[in-house]
Amino acid sequence: GHINVRHIEPMMNTVHPVLTFLNRCNSDVSSLLSGTAVKAVVSYVSDYISKLSLKSYQMFASVYDVFEKDAEIRGGTPRDKDNARHLMRKMVNSMTAKMEIGSPMASLYLLGNPDRYASHTYVPFAWRQYVQFVRAFWVSNGPAEEEEEEEDEGMCADDEERLPIGRMDGKFVPASAVDDYRFRPDAYSALNLYEWVQCSKKKKRSIKEREKFEEEIRLKVLESELDDDDDEEDVQEPITRLIGSTDPDGESDWETDDEENVILDKQAKINRNNRPIQLPFQVDHPMFKSHSVCCNFESMHSVIPNFIGGTVPRSDKGDRATYCMTMLTLFKAWR
């Protein structure tokens, strides 16, 4: 026999409240109390998995049918733009029906609408490149470390870092996510890597924003030279100390005490308006002039990093030193 589940919502599929809450997406619930129902579901799922794309002649036939049915739209009218949009929509709908694509999936790919209901969002996080960078500073080439290097070879042998390349001022510069964290603004020095991935957002400056930023740098350098005119050492101080040094013995001189107070005041105002502030990277960043970064700390409650690039080391398995180094890299602020 066959059991028909009661339709509580007449305009929706057979919805089960508990499954909808757990899966956070639309669902079609069926009763599988008979062999026939089980076979039908297996066949249904198999057909969807092995579904082939439309043939070329089928796609052209769909386009031809739309043109034939809407011949009046093809006439030249002042509404040509709207007519073209209507034709394109009808073509897409026709192909979608022939391919048996669900409305949520079509809406996802064409309109960018979400296909699930979730309280959190996930961002891809390639964690291994950060650990490899930190490891390079700790592993020496001495004979005492050879055994440790052999143990860690499995972690790095199969994972060559792929470095994206960007273009700035007619030159190719590396666009590394590791550099984004290393050369983050001093205002975000206390953020560990996990928090940085949660709340940071990199933005490219427009032409006007870049010109304004370079002018601010030039004025800041001139003001510093005028203030320190009596001191030759201060006059000859390199620009990196004025814009944002990465001197390990101290913090950057990009912000004086007064400038820090101004930035804190701006941060307070922007926090009241729920708008994060854009800050420059440190001067050693390859994209210091062309990009800025902001951190929305509210995102820490709704954004979850999705670890990709291999399994994260565990405390109860594998090398203990590798596990500790990974955890410190993720949850301890560093440069």
N, C-alpha and C positions, 0 to 999 in steps of 0.2 A: 504494500500500500504506500501511499504518499501522504505526507503531513504538510499542510499549508500553514505557515506561520502567520499569525494575525498581523495585519497591516495597521499599526497605530497611526502612522503618518501617511495619509493617502497620496501625497505628492512626492514621496521619497521611496527609495528602495526599502527592502525589508531590513529595518534598522534595529539593532539591539543596543540599548543604552550603555550597558557595561562595556561591550566591545568598542563602541564609539568613543567612550571615555578613555579606555586603555590605549587604543591605537591612534586616537586623535585624527581620524580620517573617516570618510564615508565607507560603509560596509554593506554587504548583501548577504544576509544570514539565511542559511538553508538547513533543513533537518536531514541528517545523514543516518537514518535508522534503517535503511534498506540497501541491499546491494545495488539495485538499479540507480539509486540516488548517488551512491559513491562512484559508480562507473561514469555517470553523467558528469560529475564534478571533475573527475580525473581527465576525461576527454575534453571538457571545456577549458581547463587550465592548460593542457597540452597543446590545444589549438592556438591559444594565445601566445604560448612560449615559442612555438615553431611557426608563427604567422610570418608569411613572406610579404615583402613590400609590393606595391602595385607595379604592374608592368608599364612600360612606356606608353603603349597604345591605350591602356586603360586610363592613364592620366590625361592623354590628349583627348580621349573620348569624353571625359568629364568636362574639360575646358570647352570642347566643341558644343556639348549639350547646353552649357550655360549661355554661350553666345547665341545659340539658336533660339533659346527660350526668351532671351532678353534682347531681341533685335532692336527695340526702340531705344534702349539705353545707349547703343553704339553711335547714335546720331550726334552730330556736333551741336552742342548746346552750351550755354554759359555755365552749366553745372557739370562740366567735363570731369572735374576733380572728384566730385561726389559720385558720378556715374562709375568712374574707374574704381573707386573704393567699394561700391556695391558689387561690381563684377568680381573683384578680387575676393571679397568675403564669400560670395556664392560659390566660387571655384573651390576655396578652401573647405567650405562646408560640404560640398559634394565629394571631394576626395576624402575628407574625414569620415563621412558615412560609408564610403566604399572600403576604407581600411579598417572600419570598426574601431576607431579610436574613441575613447571615452571623453566626455566633455571636460572633466577636470584636467586630463592630460593635455588636451588641445589648448585649454585656457592657460595652462602652465607654460607651454612652449611658445605660444603666439602672443600672449598678453603679459606673461610674467607673473600671473597670479599664483599664490601659494596653493599647493595641492594637499596640504595637511593643516591641522590646527594644533599649534604648539605654543607653549609659554616661553620657550627658549629657542635661540638660534645657534647654529653651529658654524664655526669658521675652521677651515683647514689649517693644520699646524704641523709643519715639517720639523719635528723636534730634533732629529738626528744631526742636522747641520750645525745647530748651536752646540750640541755636546761635542762634536768633532772639533769645533773651533776652540772650546775650552780645554779639551784634552791635549791640543797641540802645545799648550803652555805648561802642561804638567808632566808630559812624558819626555824624558831626556833620552839621549842616545848612548848613555853609559852602559857598561856591561852589566851593572847591577839591575838594570831595568829591562834586559832582554827578555826574561821570562814573562814579565808583565805585559810587554809589547806583544808577545806571541799569543797570550790569552785574549788580548783585545783585538787581535787581527780579524777575528770573525765579525766584529762589530763594524769595522770600517772597510774591509776588503771589497765587499760587494756594493758599497755605497759611495760612488764618486759624486762629489758635489757638482751640481749643474748650476752655473752662475748666470742669471739673466743679465743681459746687457742693454743699457739705455743710451740715448744720444742726447748730449747737451753741448751747446755752442759748437756744433759741428764735430764733436769728439765722442767716441764711445767710452762710456763709463760703466762700471759694474753696478748692478741694481740688486744688491744682496740684502735679504731680510735680516741677516746677522748684523750688517752695518747699521741698519735702522735702529736696532736695539742698542748696539754699542755706542753710537753717537747720538743718542736721544738727548733732548734738551735737559739741562740741569734741573729744571722744575720737576722732571719725572725721574730723577735719579733713584728715588726710593722704590720704584716699581720693580717687582721681579718679573721674570720672563713670562710667566703664566698670566699675570695681571696685564702685562703689556699687550699680549695677544688678544686679551679680552676687550680692552678699551681703546687701543690706539687705532688711528685711521690716518693714512698717509694721503696727502693731497698735492697735486701739481699746481704751482702758481700760474696765474694768467700772465700775459705780457705786461699788463699795467701793474699787477701786484709785484712782479719781479723787478720792474724798474723802480718802483717805490721802495722795495726792500734794499736794493743796491744803493739807492740814494741815502737811505737811513744808515747803512754801513759807512758810506763815505763821510757823512756828517759826524757820525760817532767817532771816527778816526781823527777827523780834524779837531773836534772838541777835545779829545784826549791829548793831541799834540799841543794844542794851545794851553791846556791846563798844566802840562808837564814841560813847558818850554824851557824852564830853568834847569831841568835835569836831563842831561844828554842821554843817560841810560834809558830814561823813560821815553825820550823822543825816539830812540832807535829800537824801541820794543817792537817785536814783530806783530803783524796784524792779527796773527792767530791768538795772541794774548788778549787782544781787544775785542775780538768777535766771539771767541769761545774756545779756549784751549783745552786740550785733553791731557794736560800735565798730570801725571799720576800723583805728584806731591800735593796737589791742591785742586780745588774746583775751578771751573771756568770763570774768567773775568768778564764774561758777556754781561753779567748783571752786577752792578754795584748795589750797595745797600738801598740807595734811593730808587734805583731802577727795579730792584726786587720788590720794594713796597708798591711801586706803581703797578707792576705785573700782578701782585697779590690783590690790589684793589680792582684791577680789571677782571681778574679771575672771580672775585666775589660778585661783581656786577653780572658777569656772564653766567655764573652759577645760579643767580636769582632768575635770570632769563632762560635757564636751561639750554644755553648754547655754549659748547666747548670752545676754548680759545685756540687759535692756530699759533704754534711756536716753531722757530727755526731749529733745524738740527745743529749739531756742533760743526765747526768749520771743517773738520777733517772728513766729514761725510761727502762722498762723491757728488751727491745731488744737493749740496747745501744751499745753493742759490735758487734752484728750480723747484724744490719741494719743501713742504712744511708738514707738521704733524700735530694732531690734537688728540686728547684723551677724554673720552666721555666716561666718567667713573660710574655713571648709572648702568653702563653696559655690563659691569661685573655681576649684576644680579640676573642678567638674561642671556648672556653670551657664554657658550661652552666651547673651548678648543677641541677640535676633532684631531686626535693624534694620528698622523700618517707617516709612513716610512719605516715600518717595523714595530715589533713589540717592545714596549718600554721595559727596561730591566726590573726584576722583582727582588724583594729583600730576602726571600726564602730560597731563591734559585740563582745560579750563575755567580759571577764574580761580585763580591761585596763592594770592592772599590769602584767598579763601574756603576753599580747602583747608586752609591753615595754621590759620585760625581754627577750623575744624571739628575738626582733630586736637588742637589745644590744649584745646578745650572737652571733648573726650572723654578725653584722657589726661593732663591737667594739673589738679591740684586747684584749685578756685576757689570763691568764694562770690558 
